[in-house]
Amino acid sequence: MSGAHQHDDVVIRIRGLVNAFSGHVIHDHLDLDVMRGEVLGVVGGSGTGKSVLLRSIIGLNHPESGSIKVFGVETADMDAEDLKGLQLRWGVLFQGGALFSSQTVAENIQVPLRRYTHMSQELMDEIAAMKLALVGLPPDAAQKYPSELSGGMIKRAGLARALALDPELLFLDEPTSGLDPISANQFDQLVRSLQQSLGLTVFMVTHDIDSLRAVTDRIAVLVNKKIKVGTFETLVHDSDPWIHEYFSGARGRAALAGAA
């Protein structure tokens, strides 16, 4: 990626972002560009604020200072109507799927449709069925409750809900956490396939080094309250001790070997 980005190609633009809780600074003047059509992985040690960064971008966390622009629109201090306009253009898969336990899978997928549109029930049912198929779930999953699903199916149902409004931008928060290696690998392949077929831009918070290797175009590493961006191959040789250990340690070497 060149340093001089065309403005239209930058989907998320962060400048000087500061996040602090009870006086403890988590992010100290972060700068980050997320480019249209890429899968950006976000990784960092415990307490580095990976999910805080995601929540700041989508408006669930209010930073101390700095600028966050999504699709060229400054998100700070947006009113509800303007934020709604942006929310129509992105989808979010929260950690653990975050499905409503009292609703069926179909009803969960229809939550954004009910919130942001005025569709008939018949049309919403059709869309839910389409999204289920898109993420590889069988038709009979529609009437099941989350308690009746496996961990992998819950993630897929959550992904179907995130895609309900045909977003341009997809946020994934630890999408493979809690999954066995086979299910995690299948989910990685699904994300990559959907990103390519739908032309999505994906912002993926993860600690799964196999996911980083399999899915991402670039990786943003939160370290020492700053952010460093590179590819898996370049970060293996980074001089920062944490980054070097993370990417060139046993698991990093295994991920590279598996991709070779």
C-alpha positions as CSV (number, residue, x, y, z in Angstrom):
1,M,0.0,0.0,0.0
2,S,1.4,3.4,-0.9
3,G,1.7,6.2,1.5
4,A,-0.3,8.6,-0.7
5,H,-3.8,7.1,-0.6
6,Q,-6.6,8.3,-2.8
7,H,-9.2,9.8,-0.4
8,D,-12.0,7.7,-1.9
9,D,-10.0,4.5,-1.1
10,V,-9.8,5.2,2.6
11,V,-12.9,3.7,4.3
12,I,-11.8,4.3,7.9
13,R,-9.4,7.2,8.7
14,I,-8.2,7.6,12.3
15,R,-5.9,10.4,13.4
16,G,-4.6,11.2,16.8
17,L,-7.0,8.8,18.6
18,V,-6.7,8.8,22.4
19,N,-8.6,6.4,24.6
20,A,-8.2,6.5,28.4
21,F,-10.1,4.9,31.3
22,S,-9.8,6.2,34.8
23,G,-6.7,8.1,33.8
24,H,-5.0,5.1,32.2
25,V,-4.2,5.7,28.6
26,I,-4.9,2.8,26.3
27,H,-4.4,4.4,22.9
28,D,-2.0,7.4,22.6
29,H,-2.5,9.3,19.4
30,L,-3.2,6.4,17.0
31,D,-3.2,6.9,13.3
32,L,-4.7,4.3,11.0
33,D,-6.1,4.0,7.5
34,V,-8.3,1.1,6.4
35,M,-8.5,0.8,2.7
36,R,-11.5,-0.1,0.6
37,G,-11.7,-3.8,-0.2
38,E,-9.0,-5.0,2.2
39,V,-9.2,-7.3,5.2
40,L,-7.3,-5.6,8.0
41,G,-6.5,-7.7,11.0
42,V,-6.1,-6.0,14.4
43,V,-4.0,-7.8,17.0
44,G,-2.3,-6.9,20.3
45,G,-1.5,-8.2,23.7
46,S,-4.0,-8.3,26.6
47,G,-5.2,-4.8,27.6
48,T,-4.0,-3.1,24.4
49,G,-7.6,-2.1,23.6
50,K,-8.4,-4.1,20.4
51,S,-12.1,-4.2,21.0
52,V,-12.0,-0.6,22.4
53,L,-10.7,0.5,19.0
54,L,-13.5,-1.3,17.2
55,R,-16.1,0.1,19.6
56,S,-14.7,3.6,19.1
57,I,-15.0,3.4,15.3
58,I,-18.7,2.2,15.5
59,G,-19.6,4.8,18.1
60,L,-20.1,2.6,21.2
61,N,-17.0,4.2,22.9
62,H,-16.3,7.9,23.0
63,P,-12.6,8.7,22.7
64,E,-10.8,11.4,24.8
65,S,-9.7,13.1,21.6
66,G,-8.8,12.5,18.0
67,S,-10.6,12.1,14.7
68,I,-12.4,9.0,13.3
69,K,-13.9,9.2,9.8
70,V,-15.9,6.4,8.2
71,F,-16.8,6.8,4.6
72,G,-15.4,10.3,4.9
73,V,-17.8,11.2,7.7
74,E,-16.6,12.3,11.1
75,T,-18.2,10.1,13.7
76,A,-17.6,12.1,16.8
77,D,-20.6,13.9,18.1
78,M,-22.9,12.7,15.3
79,D,-26.6,12.9,15.9
80,A,-28.7,9.7,15.9
81,E,-30.0,10.2,12.4
82,D,-26.5,10.7,10.9
83,L,-25.2,7.7,12.7
84,K,-28.1,5.6,11.5
85,G,-27.0,6.5,7.9
86,L,-23.6,5.1,8.6
87,Q,-24.9,2.0,10.4
88,L,-26.8,1.1,7.3
89,R,-23.5,0.7,5.6
90,W,-21.7,-1.5,8.1
91,G,-22.3,-4.8,9.8
92,V,-20.9,-6.0,13.1
93,L,-20.2,-9.5,14.4
94,F,-19.7,-9.1,18.1
95,Q,-17.6,-11.6,20.1
96,G,-19.5,-14.7,21.0
97,G,-22.2,-13.9,18.3
98,A,-24.3,-11.8,20.7
99,L,-27.5,-13.4,19.5
100,F,-30.7,-12.7,21.4
101,S,-31.5,-16.0,23.2
102,S,-35.3,-15.4,23.2
103,Q,-35.4,-15.1,19.4
104,T,-35.0,-17.6,16.7
105,V,-32.1,-17.4,14.3
106,A,-34.4,-15.9,11.6
107,E,-35.7,-13.3,14.1
108,N,-32.1,-12.5,15.1
109,I,-31.1,-11.9,11.4
110,Q,-34.2,-9.7,11.0
111,V,-33.3,-7.4,13.9
112,P,-31.4,-4.8,11.7
113,L,-34.2,-5.0,9.1
114,R,-36.8,-4.2,11.7
115,R,-34.7,-1.3,13.1
116,Y,-33.7,0.4,9.9
117,T,-36.3,-0.5,7.2
118,H,-40.1,-0.9,6.8
119,M,-40.1,-4.3,5.0
120,S,-43.0,-6.7,5.0
121,Q,-42.6,-9.9,7.2
122,E,-42.6,-12.0,4.0
123,L,-39.7,-10.1,2.5
124,M,-37.8,-10.2,5.8
125,D,-38.3,-14.0,5.9
126,E,-36.9,-14.2,2.4
127,I,-33.9,-12.1,3.2
128,A,-33.2,-14.2,6.4
129,A,-33.3,-17.4,4.3
130,M,-30.9,-15.9,1.8
131,K,-28.5,-14.8,4.4
132,L,-28.6,-18.2,6.1
133,A,-27.6,-19.8,2.8
134,L,-24.9,-17.2,2.2
135,V,-23.1,-18.2,5.5
136,G,-23.6,-21.9,4.9
137,L,-26.4,-22.7,7.4
138,P,-29.2,-25.1,6.5
139,P,-32.7,-23.7,6.0
140,D,-34.0,-25.5,9.2
141,A,-31.6,-23.3,11.3
142,A,-34.0,-20.4,10.8
143,Q,-36.5,-21.6,13.4
144,K,-33.9,-22.8,15.9
145,Y,-32.9,-20.8,19.0
146,P,-29.3,-20.0,19.8
147,S,-29.3,-22.6,22.6
148,E,-29.9,-25.2,20.0
149,L,-26.8,-24.3,17.9
150,S,-23.2,-25.3,18.0
151,G,-20.5,-22.6,18.6
152,G,-19.7,-22.5,14.9
153,M,-23.3,-22.2,13.9
154,I,-23.8,-19.3,16.4
155,K,-20.9,-17.4,14.7
156,R,-22.4,-18.0,11.3
157,A,-25.8,-16.8,12.4
158,G,-24.2,-13.7,13.9
159,L,-22.5,-13.2,10.6
160,A,-25.8,-13.6,8.7
161,R,-27.2,-10.8,10.9
162,A,-24.2,-8.6,10.3
163,L,-24.8,-9.0,6.5
164,A,-28.6,-8.5,6.7
165,L,-28.4,-4.9,5.3
166,D,-25.9,-5.7,2.5
167,P,-23.1,-3.6,4.2
168,E,-20.0,-2.4,2.5
169,L,-18.0,-2.6,5.7
170,L,-17.8,-5.6,8.1
171,F,-16.5,-5.5,11.7
172,L,-15.5,-8.8,13.2
173,D,-14.6,-9.0,16.9
174,E,-12.7,-12.3,17.7
175,P,-14.7,-14.2,15.1
176,T,-13.0,-17.6,15.7
177,S,-12.6,-17.4,19.5
178,G,-14.0,-20.6,21.2
179,L,-14.1,-22.6,18.0
180,D,-12.2,-25.8,17.4
181,P,-9.4,-25.6,14.7
182,I,-11.5,-27.2,12.0
183,S,-14.5,-24.8,12.6
184,A,-12.2,-21.9,12.9
185,N,-10.5,-22.7,9.6
186,Q,-13.9,-23.1,7.9
187,F,-15.0,-19.7,9.3
188,D,-11.8,-18.1,8.0
189,Q,-12.5,-19.5,4.5
190,L,-16.1,-18.2,4.7
191,V,-15.0,-14.7,5.6
192,R,-12.4,-14.6,2.8
193,S,-14.9,-16.0,0.3
194,L,-17.6,-13.5,1.3
195,Q,-15.2,-10.6,1.3
196,Q,-14.2,-11.4,-2.3
197,S,-17.6,-12.2,-3.6
198,L,-19.4,-9.2,-2.0
199,G,-16.5,-6.7,-2.3
200,L,-16.4,-6.1,1.5
201,T,-14.0,-4.1,3.5
202,V,-13.3,-6.1,6.7
203,F,-11.9,-4.8,10.0
204,M,-11.2,-8.0,12.1
205,V,-10.0,-8.0,15.7
206,T,-8.5,-11.3,16.5
207,H,-5.8,-13.1,18.5
208,D,-5.9,-16.1,16.2
209,I,-2.6,-16.2,14.3
210,D,-3.9,-18.7,11.8
211,S,-6.8,-16.3,10.9
212,L,-4.3,-13.5,10.5
213,R,-2.3,-15.6,8.0
214,A,-5.3,-17.0,6.2
215,V,-7.6,-14.0,5.8
216,T,-5.8,-10.6,6.2
217,D,-4.2,-8.4,3.6
218,R,-2.6,-6.2,6.3
219,I,-2.2,-6.4,10.0
220,A,-2.4,-3.5,12.5
221,V,-0.6,-4.3,15.8
222,L,-1.5,-2.4,18.9
223,V,1.7,-2.2,21.0
224,N,3.0,0.4,23.5
225,K,-0.2,2.4,23.1
226,K,0.6,3.0,19.4
227,I,-0.2,1.1,16.2
228,K,2.1,-0.5,13.7
229,V,0.9,-1.8,10.3
230,G,2.4,-4.4,8.1
231,T,1.9,-7.7,6.4
232,F,2.4,-11.1,8.2
233,E,5.7,-11.5,6.3
234,T,7.1,-8.0,7.2
235,L,6.0,-8.2,10.9
236,V,7.9,-11.4,11.4
237,H,11.1,-9.3,11.1
238,D,9.9,-6.4,13.2
239,S,12.3,-5.1,15.8
240,D,9.7,-4.7,18.5
241,P,10.1,-7.6,21.0
242,W,6.4,-8.4,21.4
243,I,5.7,-8.2,17.7
244,H,8.8,-10.3,16.8
245,E,7.8,-13.0,19.4
246,Y,4.2,-13.0,18.3
247,F,4.9,-13.5,14.6
248,S,8.1,-15.5,14.7
249,G,7.4,-17.6,17.7
250,A,6.3,-21.3,17.4
251,R,2.7,-20.5,16.5
252,G,3.8,-17.8,14.0
253,R,6.3,-20.2,12.3
254,A,3.6,-22.9,12.2
255,A,1.1,-20.5,10.5
256,L,3.7,-19.5,7.9
257,A,4.7,-23.2,7.3
258,G,1.0,-24.1,6.9
259,A,0.5,-21.4,4.3
260,A,3.6,-22.3,2.3
